Amino acid sequence: MVEKKKIEKKASTPKKRKDYIYATGKRKTAIARVRLYSRKTEKAIIINEKKLNEYFQTIELQNIVLTPLKTLDLLNKYYISVKVLGGGIKSQAESVRHGISKILLMTNEDYRKTLKSQGLLTRDSRKKERKKPGLKRARRAPQWAKR
């Protein structure tokens, strides 16, 4: 009788440590994948491999993105990397804001009350309504003629 030897398999690849926290922010059709790095010494916000003021060139859009950080007095404290796609430029800014708010909540649960009161944790889920058959747009009917 032949005895079977037990073969122990060792993990060939070591486990990778995550040095970031990940969240997604959404608005209409824009989706932002946000990462907050803990080990980076540099403090910046990088969006699609551009700095914040290069990607969102108007002050209004920059303020939209920085709203959660300003309300919690955390401006220039973190290195945040964002990949955003879809939607228009304002929708992208609001999706980045939503993602940053969700990430800050993961770092400290005490921020919930402040962020919630500002409406930063709620996703704005309004989307364009689909076109219905027999109509010109979603709800616009053809002009009615009596005779």
N, CA, C and O atoms as a GROMACS GRO file, in nm:
protein
  588
    1MET      N    1   0.082  -0.117   0.000
    1MET     CA    2   0.000   0.000   0.000
    1MET      C    3   0.088   0.125   0.000
    1MET      O    4   0.180   0.138   0.081
    2VAL      N    5   0.059   0.216  -0.091
    2VAL     CA    6   0.138   0.339  -0.104
    2VAL      C    7   0.072   0.449  -0.020
    2VAL      O    8  -0.047   0.475  -0.031
    3GLU      N    9   0.155   0.512   0.062
    3GLU     CA   10   0.103   0.621   0.144
    3GLU      C   11   0.112   0.752   0.067
    3GLU      O   12   0.212   0.781   0.002
    4LYS      N   13   0.005   0.829   0.076
    4LYS     CA   14   0.004   0.959   0.009
    4LYS      C   15   0.058   1.064   0.105
    4LYS      O   16   0.016   1.075   0.220
    5LYS      N   17   0.151   1.139   0.054
    5LYS     CA   18   0.209   1.245   0.135
    5LYS      C   19   0.127   1.372   0.117
    5LYS      O   20   0.084   1.407   0.007
    6LYS      N   21   0.107   1.438   0.228
    6LYS     CA   22   0.036   1.566   0.221
    6LYS      C   23   0.133   1.675   0.177
    6LYS      O   24   0.241   1.692   0.234
    7ILE      N   25   0.092   1.745   0.076
    7ILE     CA   26   0.174   1.854   0.025
    7ILE      C   27   0.113   1.986   0.072
    7ILE      O   28  -0.003   2.018   0.043
    8GLU      N   29   0.193   2.060   0.143
    8GLU     CA   30   0.146   2.189   0.190
    8GLU      C   31   0.184   2.296   0.089
    8GLU      O   32   0.299   2.307   0.048
    9LYS      N   33   0.083   2.373   0.051
    9LYS     CA   34   0.108   2.481  -0.045
    9LYS      C   35   0.128   2.610   0.032
    9LYS      O   36   0.050   2.645   0.121
   10LYS      N   37   0.231   2.679  -0.003
   10LYS     CA   38   0.258   2.808   0.058
   10LYS      C   39   0.215   2.916  -0.041
   10LYS      O   40   0.224   2.900  -0.162
   11ALA      N   41   0.170   3.025   0.014
   11ALA     CA   42   0.130   3.138  -0.070
   11ALA      C   43   0.253   3.191  -0.142
   11ALA      O   44   0.352   3.227  -0.079
   12SER      N   45   0.246   3.194  -0.274
   12SER     CA   46   0.362   3.237  -0.351
   12SER      C   47   0.377   3.388  -0.353
   12SER      O   48   0.488   3.440  -0.368
   13THR      N   49   0.264   3.461  -0.338
   13THR     CA   50   0.274   3.606  -0.339
   13THR      C   51   0.240   3.660  -0.201
   13THR      O   52   0.141   3.620  -0.140
   14PRO      N   53   0.321   3.751  -0.152
   14PRO     CA   54   0.290   3.810  -0.022
   14PRO      C   55   0.168   3.901  -0.031
   14PRO      O   56   0.138   3.956  -0.137
   15LYS      N   57   0.098   3.915   0.079
   15LYS     CA   58  -0.021   4.000   0.080
   15LYS      C   59   0.022   4.146   0.070
   15LYS      O   60   0.116   4.191   0.135
   16LYS      N   61  -0.050   4.217  -0.015
   16LYS     CA   62  -0.020   4.359  -0.034
   16LYS      C   63  -0.093   4.440   0.072
   16LYS      O   64  -0.209   4.412   0.105
   17ARG      N   65  -0.026   4.539   0.125
   17ARG     CA   66  -0.088   4.629   0.222
   17ARG      C   67  -0.151   4.745   0.146
   17ARG      O   68  -0.090   4.802   0.056
   18LYS      N   69  -0.273   4.777   0.183
   18LYS     CA   70  -0.336   4.894   0.123
   18LYS      C   71  -0.294   5.016   0.202
   18LYS      O   72  -0.309   5.020   0.325
   19ASP      N   73  -0.244   5.113   0.133
   19ASP     CA   74  -0.207   5.236   0.201
   19ASP      C   75  -0.302   5.349   0.165
   19ASP      O   76  -0.266   5.467   0.173
   20TYR      N   77  -0.424   5.312   0.124
   20TYR     CA   78  -0.523   5.413   0.092
   20TYR      C   79  -0.662   5.365   0.130
   20TYR      O   80  -0.685   5.245   0.151
   21ILE      N   81  -0.755   5.461   0.139
   21ILE     CA   82  -0.896   5.431   0.162
   21ILE      C   83  -0.967   5.466   0.033
   21ILE      O   84  -0.935   5.566  -0.031
   22TYR      N   85  -1.065   5.384  -0.006
   22TYR     CA   86  -1.129   5.395  -0.136
   22TYR      C   87  -1.279   5.419  -0.120
   22TYR      O   88  -1.343   5.356  -0.036
   23ALA      N   89  -1.334   5.509  -0.201
   23ALA     CA   90  -1.480   5.530  -0.206
   23ALA      C   91  -1.518   5.582  -0.344
   23ALA      O   92  -1.434   5.635  -0.417
   24THR      N   93  -1.645   5.566  -0.379
   24THR     CA   94  -1.695   5.620  -0.505
   24THR      C   95  -1.800   5.726  -0.478
   24THR      O   96  -1.882   5.712  -0.387
   25GLY      N   97  -1.795   5.831  -0.558
   25GLY     CA   98  -1.896   5.935  -0.551
   25GLY      C   99  -1.969   5.940  -0.684
   25GLY      O  100  -1.909   5.918  -0.789
   26LYS      N  101  -2.098   5.968  -0.680
   26LYS     CA  102  -2.178   5.968  -0.803
   26LYS      C  103  -2.268   6.089  -0.811
   26LYS      O  104  -2.311   6.143  -0.709
   27ARG      N  105  -2.297   6.132  -0.934
   27ARG     CA  106  -2.393   6.238  -0.962
   27ARG      C  107  -2.431   6.226  -1.108
   27ARG      O  108  -2.345   6.230  -1.196
   28LYS      N  109  -2.561   6.211  -1.136
   28LYS     CA  110  -2.611   6.188  -1.272
   28LYS      C  111  -2.534   6.071  -1.334
   28LYS      O  112  -2.542   5.959  -1.284
   29THR      N  113  -2.458   6.097  -1.441
   29THR     CA  114  -2.383   5.988  -1.503
   29THR      C  115  -2.233   5.997  -1.474
   29THR      O  116  -2.155   5.919  -1.529
   30ALA      N  117  -2.192   6.089  -1.389
   30ALA     CA  118  -2.051   6.103  -1.353
   30ALA      C  119  -2.019   6.013  -1.233
   30ALA      O  120  -2.094   6.008  -1.136
   31ILE      N  121  -1.906   5.944  -1.243
   31ILE     CA  122  -1.861   5.856  -1.136
   31ILE      C  123  -1.717   5.893  -1.101
   31ILE      O  124  -1.630   5.899  -1.188
   32ALA      N  125  -1.694   5.918  -0.973
   32ALA     CA  126  -1.560   5.953  -0.925
   32ALA      C  127  -1.510   5.842  -0.833
   32ALA      O  128  -1.576   5.807  -0.735
   33ARG      N  129  -1.392   5.788  -0.865
   33ARG     CA  130  -1.327   5.689  -0.779
   33ARG      C  131  -1.220   5.763  -0.700
   33ARG      O  132  -1.120   5.809  -0.756
   34VAL      N  133  -1.240   5.774  -0.570
   34VAL     CA  134  -1.156   5.858  -0.485
   34VAL      C  135  -1.070   5.770  -0.394
   34VAL      O  136  -1.118   5.673  -0.335
   35ARG      N  137  -0.943   5.806  -0.383
   35ARG     CA  138  -0.850   5.738  -0.293
   35ARG      C  139  -0.784   5.841  -0.202
   35ARG      O  140  -0.735   5.944  -0.249
   36LEU      N  141  -0.784   5.813  -0.074
   36LEU     CA  142  -0.717   5.896   0.025
   36LEU      C  143  -0.597   5.817   0.076
   36LEU      O  144  -0.613   5.713   0.139
   37TYR      N  145  -0.477   5.868   0.048
   37TYR     CA  146  -0.355   5.797   0.085
   37TYR      C  147  -0.310   5.838   0.223
   37TYR      O  148  -0.316   5.955   0.260
   38SER      N  149  -0.265   5.741   0.301
   38SER     CA  150  -0.220   5.768   0.437
   38SER      C  151  -0.069   5.785   0.445
   38SER      O  152  -0.020   5.857   0.533
   39ARG      N  153   0.006   5.721   0.357
   39ARG     CA  154   0.151   5.721   0.367
   39ARG      C  155   0.218   5.833   0.288
   39ARG      O  156   0.338   5.856   0.304
   40LYS      N  157   0.147   5.902   0.203
   40LYS     CA  158   0.207   6.007   0.121
   40LYS      C  159   0.237   6.130   0.205
   40LYS      O  160   0.155   6.172   0.287
   41THR      N  161   0.356   6.186   0.185
   41THR     CA  162   0.393   6.307   0.258
   41THR      C  163   0.342   6.432   0.188
   41THR      O  164   0.316   6.534   0.252
   42GLU      N  165   0.327   6.424   0.058
   42GLU     CA  166   0.277   6.537  -0.022
   42GLU      C  167   0.127   6.557   0.006
   42GLU      O  168   0.053   6.460   0.017
   43LYS      N  169   0.085   6.681   0.017
   43LYS     CA  170  -0.056   6.712   0.042
   43LYS      C  171  -0.112   6.780  -0.082
   43LYS      O  172  -0.077   6.894  -0.112
   44ALA      N  173  -0.201   6.710  -0.154
   44ALA     CA  174  -0.258   6.765  -0.277
   44ALA      C  175  -0.383   6.687  -0.316
   44ALA      O  176  -0.413   6.581  -0.262
   45ILE      N  177  -0.456   6.744  -0.411
   45ILE     CA  178  -0.570   6.675  -0.470
   45ILE      C  179  -0.540   6.661  -0.618
   45ILE      O  180  -0.527   6.760  -0.690
   46ILE      N  181  -0.529   6.536  -0.663
   46ILE     CA  182  -0.498   6.505  -0.803
   46ILE      C  183  -0.622   6.445  -0.866
   46ILE      O  184  -0.676   6.347  -0.817
   47ILE      N  185  -0.668   6.505  -0.978
   47ILE     CA  186  -0.787   6.457  -1.048
   47ILE      C  187  -0.746   6.422  -1.191
   47ILE      O  188  -0.698   6.507  -1.266
   48ASN      N  189  -0.766   6.297  -1.228
   48ASN     CA  190  -0.727   6.245  -1.360
   48ASN      C  191  -0.583   6.286  -1.395
   48ASN      O  192  -0.554   6.329  -1.506
   49GLU      N  193  -0.494   6.270  -1.297
   49GLU     CA  194  -0.351   6.297  -1.309
   49GLU      C  195  -0.319   6.443  -1.339
   49GLU      O  196  -0.215   6.474  -1.396
   50LYS      N  197  -0.409   6.533  -1.300
   50LYS     CA  198  -0.385   6.678  -1.306
   50LYS      C  199  -0.415   6.736  -1.169
   50LYS      O  200  -0.493   6.678  -1.093
   51LYS      N  201  -0.355   6.848  -1.139
   51LYS     CA  202  -0.385   6.913  -1.011
   51LYS      C  203  -0.526   6.969  -1.016
   51LYS      O  204  -0.583   6.986  -1.124
   52LEU      N  205  -0.582   6.996  -0.900
   52LEU     CA  206  -0.720   7.042  -0.888
   52LEU      C  207  -0.746   7.167  -0.972
   52LEU      O  208  -0.845   7.173  -1.045
   53ASN      N  209  -0.657   7.267  -0.962
   53ASN     CA  210  -0.681   7.392  -1.035
   53ASN      C  211  -0.656   7.381  -1.184
   53ASN      O  212  -0.695   7.470  -1.260
   54GLU      N  213  -0.591   7.274  -1.230
   54GLU     CA  214  -0.574   7.251  -1.373
   54GLU      C  215  -0.696   7.180  -1.432
   54GLU      O  216  -0.738   7.210  -1.544
   55TYR      N  217  -0.753   7.086  -1.355
   55TYR     CA  218  -0.868   7.010  -1.407
   55TYR      C  219  -0.997   7.091  -1.397
   55TYR      O  220  -1.070   7.104  -1.495
   56PHE      N  221  -1.025   7.146  -1.278
   56PHE     CA  222  -1.140   7.233  -1.259
   56PHE      C  223  -1.086   7.376  -1.256
   56PHE      O  224  -1.035   7.420  -1.153
   57GLN      N  225  -1.099   7.447  -1.368
   57GLN     CA  226  -1.032   7.575  -1.382
   57GLN      C  227  -1.107   7.692  -1.319
   57GLN      O  228  -1.046   7.794  -1.289
   58THR      N  229  -1.238   7.680  -1.298
   58THR     CA  230  -1.311   7.790  -1.237
   58THR      C  231  -1.311   7.776  -1.085
   58THR      O  232  -1.306   7.666  -1.030
   59ILE      N  233  -1.318   7.890  -1.019
   59ILE     CA  234  -1.319   7.893  -0.872
   59ILE      C  235  -1.443   7.823  -0.818
   59ILE      O  236  -1.437   7.757  -0.715
   60GLU      N  237  -1.556   7.839  -0.888
   60GLU     CA  238  -1.682   7.778  -0.844
   60GLU      C  239  -1.670   7.626  -0.835
   60GLU      O  240  -1.711   7.565  -0.736
   61LEU      N  241  -1.612   7.564  -0.939
   61LEU     CA  242  -1.597   7.418  -0.940
   61LEU      C  243  -1.495   7.373  -0.835
   61LEU      O  244  -1.513   7.268  -0.773
   62GLN      N  245  -1.390   7.450  -0.815
   62GLN     CA  246  -1.290   7.416  -0.713
   62GLN      C  247  -1.353   7.422  -0.574
   62GLN      O  248  -1.324   7.338  -0.489
   63ASN      N  249  -1.438   7.522  -0.550
   63ASN     CA  250  -1.505   7.534  -0.421
   63ASN      C  251  -1.601   7.419  -0.397
   63ASN      O  252  -1.616   7.374  -0.284
   64ILE      N  253  -1.668   7.372  -0.504
   64ILE     CA  254  -1.757   7.256  -0.491
   64ILE      C  255  -1.679   7.135  -0.442
   64ILE      O  256  -1.723   7.064  -0.351
   65VAL      N  257  -1.563   7.111  -0.501
   65VAL     CA  258  -1.480   6.995  -0.465
   65VAL      C  259  -1.427   7.008  -0.322
   65VAL      O  260  -1.421   6.909  -0.249
   66LEU      N  261  -1.388   7.128  -0.283
   66LEU     CA  262  -1.324   7.149  -0.153
   66LEU      C  263  -1.423   7.169  -0.038
   66LEU      O  264  -1.381   7.182   0.077
   67THR      N  265  -1.553   7.170  -0.066
   67THR     CA  266  -1.654   7.195   0.038
   67THR      C  267  -1.641   7.103   0.159
   67THR      O  268  -1.639   7.153   0.271
   68PRO      N  269  -1.632   6.969   0.143
   68PRO     CA  270  -1.623   6.884   0.262
   68PRO      C  271  -1.496   6.910   0.344
   68PRO      O  272  -1.499   6.903   0.467
   69LEU      N  273  -1.385   6.939   0.275
   69LEU     CA  274  -1.260   6.965   0.347
   69LEU      C  275  -1.265   7.098   0.421
   69LEU      O  276  -1.211   7.111   0.531
   70LYS      N  277  -1.330   7.198   0.360
   70LYS     CA  278  -1.342   7.328   0.425
   70LYS      C  279  -1.434   7.323   0.546
   70LYS      O  280  -1.405   7.386   0.647
   71THR      N  281  -1.544   7.249   0.537
   71THR     CA  282  -1.637   7.243   0.649
   71THR      C  283  -1.576   7.173   0.771
   71THR      O  284  -1.614   7.203   0.884
   72LEU      N  285  -1.483   7.081   0.748
   72LEU     CA  286  -1.419   7.009   0.859
   72LEU      C  287  -1.281   7.064   0.895
   72LEU      O  288  -1.212   7.007   0.979
   73ASP      N  289  -1.240   7.176   0.832
   73ASP     CA  290  -1.108   7.237   0.853
   73ASP      C  291  -0.995   7.138   0.829
   73ASP      O  292  -0.900   7.130   0.907
   74LEU      N  293  -1.004   7.063   0.720
   74LEU     CA  294  -0.902   6.963   0.685
   74LEU      C  295  -0.831   6.998   0.554
   74LEU      O  296  -0.771   6.911   0.491
   75LEU      N  297  -0.839   7.124   0.513
   75LEU     CA  298  -0.778   7.166   0.387
   75LEU      C  299  -0.626   7.147   0.396
   75LEU      O  300  -0.565   7.183   0.497
   76ASN      N  301  -0.565   7.092   0.292
   76ASN     CA  302  -0.421   7.066   0.285
   76ASN      C  303  -0.371   6.971   0.394
   76ASN      O  304  -0.262   6.990   0.447
   77LYS      N  305  -0.451   6.870   0.427
   77LYS     CA  306  -0.410   6.771   0.528
   77LYS      C  307  -0.388   6.634   0.466
   77LYS      O  308  -0.320   6.550   0.525
   78TYR      N  309  -0.446   6.609   0.347
   78TYR     CA  310  -0.443   6.475   0.287
   78TYR      C  311  -0.394   6.480   0.143
   78TYR      O  312  -0.398   6.584   0.076
   79TYR      N  313  -0.347   6.364   0.097
   79TYR     CA  314  -0.318   6.343  -0.044
   79TYR      C  315  -0.435   6.262  -0.100
   79TYR      O  316  -0.457   6.148  -0.059
   80ILE      N  317  -0.510   6.322  -0.192
   80ILE     CA  318  -0.629   6.258  -0.248
   80ILE      C  319  -0.610   6.243  -0.398
   80ILE      O  320  -0.578   6.339  -0.468
   81SER      N  321  -0.631   6.121  -0.447
   81SER     CA  322  -0.623   6.092  -0.589
   81SER      C  323  -0.761   6.053  -0.638
   81SER      O  324  -0.830   5.974  -0.575
   82VAL      N  325  -0.802   6.111  -0.754
   82VAL     CA  326  -0.937   6.089  -0.804
   82VAL      C  327  -0.931   6.052  -0.952
   82VAL      O  328  -0.857   6.113  -1.029
   83LYS      N  329  -1.009   5.952  -0.991
   83LYS     CA  330  -1.033   5.921  -1.132
   83LYS      C  331  -1.181   5.946  -1.155
   83LYS      O  332  -1.266   5.882  -1.092
   84VAL      N  333  -1.213   6.039  -1.243
   84VAL     CA  334  -1.353   6.074  -1.267
   84VAL      C  335  -1.382   6.062  -1.415
   84VAL      O  336  -1.300   6.100  -1.499
   85LEU      N  337  -1.500   6.008  -1.448
   85LEU     CA  338  -1.540   5.994  -1.588
   85LEU      C  339  -1.691   6.008  -1.601
   85LEU      O  340  -1.765   5.986  -1.505
   86GLY      N  341  -1.734   6.044  -1.719
   86GLY     CA  342  -1.877   6.058  -1.747
   86GLY      C  343  -1.931   6.192  -1.704
   86GLY      O  344  -1.868   6.264  -1.626
   87GLY      N  345  -2.048   6.226  -1.757
   87GLY     CA  346  -2.117   6.347  -1.716
   87GLY      C  347  -2.050   6.474  -1.766
   87GLY      O  348  -1.954   6.469  -1.843
   88GLY      N  349  -2.102   6.587  -1.721
   88GLY     CA  350  -2.045   6.717  -1.753
   88GLY      C  351  -1.947   6.758  -1.646
   88GLY      O  352  -1.924   6.686  -1.549
   89ILE      N  353  -1.888   6.877  -1.663
   89ILE     CA  354  -1.783   6.921  -1.572
   89ILE      C  355  -1.837   6.950  -1.433
   89ILE      O  356  -1.771   6.920  -1.334
   90LYS      N  357  -1.956   7.009  -1.423
   90LYS     CA  358  -2.014   7.038  -1.292
   90LYS      C  359  -2.057   6.908  -1.223
   90LYS      O  360  -2.039   6.893  -1.102
   91SER      N  361  -2.113   6.817  -1.299
   91SER     CA  362  -2.153   6.688  -1.245
   91SER      C  363  -2.031   6.611  -1.193
   91SER      O  364  -2.039   6.543  -1.091
   92GLN      N  365  -1.920   6.623  -1.263
   92GLN     CA  366  -1.796   6.559  -1.218
   92GLN      C  367  -1.749   6.620  -1.087
   92GLN      O  368  -1.706   6.548  -0.997
   93ALA      N  369  -1.756   6.753  -1.076
   93ALA     CA  370  -1.714   6.820  -0.953
   93ALA      C  371  -1.800   6.775  -0.835
   93ALA      O  372  -1.748   6.752  -0.726
   94GLU      N  373  -1.930   6.761  -0.857
   94GLU     CA  374  -2.019   6.720  -0.749
   94GLU      C  375  -1.999   6.573  -0.713
   94GLU      O  376  -2.016   6.535  -0.597
   95SER      N  377  -1.963   6.490  -0.810
   95SER     CA  378  -1.936   6.349  -0.779
   95SER      C  379  -1.806   6.336  -0.700
   95SER      O  380  -1.795   6.251  -0.612
   96VAL      N  381  -1.707   6.419  -0.730
   96VAL     CA  382  -1.582   6.419  -0.654
   96VAL      C  383  -1.610   6.464  -0.511
   96VAL      O  384  -1.556   6.406  -0.416
   97ARG      N  385  -1.693   6.566  -0.494
   97ARG     CA  386  -1.731   6.614  -0.361
   97ARG      C  387  -1.797   6.503  -0.281
   97ARG      O  388  -1.768   6.485  -0.162
   98HIS      N  389  -1.888   6.428  -0.345
   98HIS     CA  390  -1.957   6.318  -0.278
   98HIS      C  391  -1.858   6.209  -0.236
   98HIS      O  392  -1.868   6.156  -0.125
   99GLY      N  393  -1.763   6.176  -0.323
   99GLY     CA  394  -1.663   6.074  -0.291
   99GLY      C  395  -1.571   6.116  -0.177
   99GLY      O  396  -1.540   6.035  -0.090
  100ILE      N  397  -1.528   6.242  -0.177
  100ILE     CA  398  -1.442   6.292  -0.070
  100ILE      C  399  -1.516   6.289   0.063
  100ILE      O  400  -1.459   6.254   0.166
  101SER      N  401  -1.644   6.326   0.061
  101SER     CA  402  -1.725   6.324   0.184
  101SER      C  403  -1.735   6.182   0.241
  101SER      O  404  -1.723   6.162   0.362
  102LYS      N  405  -1.756   6.084   0.152
  102LYS     CA  406  -1.768   5.945   0.198
  102LYS      C  407  -1.636   5.895   0.256
  102LYS      O  408  -1.635   5.820   0.354
  103ILE      N  409  -1.525   5.936   0.196
  103ILE     CA  410  -1.393   5.894   0.245
  103ILE      C  411  -1.363   5.955   0.382
  103ILE      O  412  -1.311   5.887   0.470
  104LEU      N  413  -1.396   6.084   0.398
  104LEU     CA  414  -1.372   6.150   0.527
  104LEU      C  415  -1.454   6.084   0.637
  104LEU      O  416  -1.409   6.075   0.751
  105LEU      N  417  -1.574   6.039   0.601
  105LEU     CA  418  -1.658   5.969   0.698
  105LEU      C  419  -1.595   5.836   0.740
  105LEU      O  420  -1.608   5.795   0.855
  106MET      N  421  -1.526   5.769   0.647
  106MET     CA  422  -1.458   5.644   0.680
  106MET      C  423  -1.341   5.667   0.776
  106MET      O  424  -1.311   5.582   0.860
  107THR      N  425  -1.275   5.782   0.764
  107THR     CA  426  -1.161   5.810   0.851
  107THR      C  427  -1.205   5.839   0.994
  107THR      O  428  -1.139   5.799   1.089
  108ASN      N  429  -1.319   5.909   1.009
  108ASN     CA  430  -1.367   5.945   1.142
  108ASN      C  431  -1.520   5.953   1.139
  108ASN      O  432  -1.576   6.036   1.068
  109GLU      N  433  -1.584   5.868   1.214
  109GLU     CA  434  -1.731   5.861   1.217
  109GLU      C  435  -1.793   5.985   1.282
  109GLU      O  436  -1.912   6.010   1.264
  110ASP      N  437  -1.715   6.062   1.356
  110ASP     CA  438  -1.766   6.183   1.422
  110ASP      C  439  -1.799   6.294   1.322
  110ASP      O  440  -1.871   6.389   1.355
  111TYR      N  441  -1.748   6.283   1.200
  111TYR     CA  442  -1.775   6.384   1.096
  111TYR      C  443  -1.916   6.374   1.040
  111TYR      O  444  -1.962   6.464   0.970
  112ARG      N  445  -1.987   6.264   1.069
  112ARG     CA  446  -2.118   6.239   1.009
  112ARG      C  447  -2.216   6.354   1.030
  112ARG      O  448  -2.283   6.397   0.936
  113LYS      N  449  -2.225   6.403   1.152
  113LYS     CA  450  -2.323   6.508   1.184
  113LYS      C  451  -2.298   6.634   1.101
  113LYS      O  452  -2.392   6.692   1.046
  114THR      N  453  -2.173   6.676   1.092
  114THR     CA  454  -2.139   6.797   1.016
  114THR      C  455  -2.164   6.778   0.867
  114THR      O  456  -2.224   6.864   0.803
  115LEU      N  457  -2.117   6.666   0.812
  115LEU     CA  458  -2.134   6.641   0.669
  115LEU      C  459  -2.280   6.622   0.632
  115LEU      O  460  -2.324   6.669   0.527
  116LYS      N  461  -2.356   6.554   0.718
  116LYS     CA  462  -2.497   6.529   0.691
  116LYS      C  463  -2.577   6.659   0.692
  116LYS      O  464  -2.667   6.677   0.610
  117SER      N  465  -2.545   6.749   0.786
  117SER     CA  466  -2.618   6.876   0.794
  117SER      C  467  -2.592   6.964   0.672
  117SER      O  468  -2.677   7.044   0.635
  118GLN      N  469  -2.475   6.950   0.611
  118GLN     CA  470  -2.443   7.025   0.489
  118GLN      C  471  -2.499   6.957   0.364
  118GLN      O  472  -2.494   7.015   0.256
  119GLY      N  473  -2.551   6.834   0.377
  119GLY     CA  474  -2.606   6.760   0.263
  119GLY      C  475  -2.500   6.700   0.174
  119GLY      O  476  -2.524   6.679   0.055
  120LEU      N  477  -2.382   6.672   0.229
  120LEU     CA  478  -2.272   6.622   0.148
  120LEU      C  479  -2.268   6.470   0.138
  120LEU      O  480  -2.198   6.416   0.053
  121LEU      N  481  -2.343   6.400   0.221
  121LEU     CA  482  -2.342   6.253   0.216
  121LEU      C  483  -2.454   6.198   0.128
  121LEU      O  484  -2.452   6.080   0.092
  122THR      N  485  -2.550   6.281   0.093
  122THR     CA  486  -2.663   6.236   0.013
  122THR      C  487  -2.627   6.244  -0.135
  122THR      O  488  -2.580   6.347  -0.183
  123ARG      N  489  -2.650   6.135  -0.206
  123ARG     CA  490  -2.624   6.134  -0.350
  123ARG      C  491  -2.741   6.200  -0.421
  123ARG      O  492  -2.857   6.170  -0.394
  124ASP      N  493  -2.710   6.292  -0.512
  124ASP     CA  494  -2.813   6.355  -0.593
  124ASP      C  495  -2.839   6.261  -0.710
  124ASP      O  496  -2.762   6.257  -0.806
  125SER      N  497  -2.947   6.186  -0.702
  125SER     CA  498  -2.969   6.075  -0.796
  125SER      C  499  -3.051   6.115  -0.918
  125SER      O  500  -3.090   6.028  -0.996
  126ARG      N  501  -3.078   6.244  -0.937
  126ARG     CA  502  -3.159   6.284  -1.052
  126ARG      C  503  -3.084   6.256  -1.182
  126ARG      O  504  -2.968   6.292  -1.197
  127LYS      N  505  -3.153   6.191  -1.273
  127LYS     CA  506  -3.096   6.162  -1.404
  127LYS      C  507  -3.194   6.205  -1.511
  127LYS      O  508  -3.310   6.232  -1.482
  128LYS      N  509  -3.149   6.212  -1.635
  128LYS     CA  510  -3.235   6.248  -1.745
  128LYS      C  511  -3.334   6.134  -1.769
  128LYS      O  512  -3.297   6.017  -1.775
  129GLU      N  513  -3.460   6.171  -1.783
  129GLU     CA  514  -3.566   6.073  -1.804
  129GLU      C  515  -3.560   6.022  -1.948
  129GLU      O  516  -3.523   6.097  -2.039
  130ARG      N  517  -3.595   5.897  -1.968
  130ARG     CA  518  -3.586   5.840  -2.103
  130ARG      C  519  -3.700   5.888  -2.191
  130ARG      O  520  -3.806   5.926  -2.142
  131LYS      N  521  -3.677   5.887  -2.323
  131LYS     CA  522  -3.778   5.928  -2.419
  131LYS      C  523  -3.882   5.818  -2.433
  131LYS      O  524  -3.848   5.700  -2.443
  132LYS      N  525  -4.011   5.858  -2.433
  132LYS     CA  526  -4.120   5.763  -2.448
  132LYS      C  527  -4.167   5.759  -2.593
  132LYS      O  528  -4.157   5.860  -2.663
  133PRO      N  529  -4.218   5.644  -2.638
  133PRO     CA  530  -4.266   5.635  -2.776
  133PRO      C  531  -4.390   5.723  -2.797
  133PRO      O  532  -4.477   5.732  -2.710
  134GLY      N  533  -4.396   5.788  -2.913
  134GLY     CA  534  -4.508   5.875  -2.946
  134GLY      C  535  -4.488   6.018  -2.897
  134GLY      O  536  -4.567   6.106  -2.931
  135LEU      N  537  -4.383   6.041  -2.818
  135LEU     CA  538  -4.354   6.176  -2.769
  135LEU      C  539  -4.224   6.226  -2.832
  135LEU      O  540  -4.141   6.148  -2.879
  136LYS      N  541  -4.209   6.359  -2.831
  136LYS     CA  542  -4.088   6.418  -2.889
  136LYS      C  543  -3.969   6.404  -2.795
  136LYS      O  544  -3.857   6.376  -2.838
  137ARG      N  545  -3.995   6.424  -2.665
  137ARG     CA  546  -3.892   6.405  -2.562
  137ARG      C  547  -3.954   6.317  -2.455
  137ARG      O  548  -4.047   6.241  -2.483
  138ALA      N  549  -3.904   6.325  -2.334
  138ALA     CA  550  -3.956   6.240  -2.227
  138ALA      C  551  -4.104   6.266  -2.200
  138ALA      O  552  -4.182   6.173  -2.180
  139ARG      N  553  -4.143   6.394  -2.200
  139ARG     CA  554  -4.283   6.428  -2.171
  139ARG      C  555  -4.346   6.520  -2.274
  139ARG      O  556  -4.468   6.539  -2.272
  140ARG      N  557  -4.269   6.576  -2.364
  140ARG     CA  558  -4.318   6.671  -2.463
  140ARG      C  559  -4.395   6.599  -2.572
  140ARG      O  560  -4.338   6.522  -2.649
  141ALA      N  561  -4.524   6.624  -2.577
  141ALA     CA  562  -4.610   6.562  -2.677
  141ALA      C  563  -4.613   6.648  -2.803
  141ALA      O  564  -4.587   6.768  -2.795
  142PRO      N  565  -4.645   6.589  -2.920
  142PRO     CA  566  -4.659   6.670  -3.041
  142PRO      C  567  -4.775   6.768  -3.024
  142PRO      O  568  -4.868   6.742  -2.948
  143GLN      N  569  -4.768   6.881  -3.094
  143GLN     CA  570  -4.873   6.982  -3.082
  143GLN      C  571  -5.005   6.924  -3.130
  143GLN      O  572  -5.012   6.856  -3.233
  144TRP      N  573  -5.110   6.952  -3.053
  144TRP     CA  574  -5.242   6.899  -3.085
  144TRP      C  575  -5.318   6.999  -3.169
  144TRP      O  576  -5.325   7.117  -3.135
  145ALA      N  577  -5.377   6.953  -3.280
  145ALA     CA  578  -5.457   7.039  -3.367
  145ALA      C  579  -5.601   6.992  -3.362
  145ALA      O  580  -5.630   6.874  -3.380
  146LYS      N  581  -5.692   7.086  -3.338
  146LYS     CA  582  -5.833   7.050  -3.329
  146LYS      C  583  -5.888   7.012  -3.465
  146LYS      O  584  -5.965   6.917  -3.477
  147ARG      N  585  -5.850   7.086  -3.569
  147ARG     CA  586  -5.900   7.059  -3.707
  147ARG      C  587  -5.788   7.044  -3.805
  147ARG      O  588  -5.812   7.021  -3.923
   0.00000   0.00000   0.00000
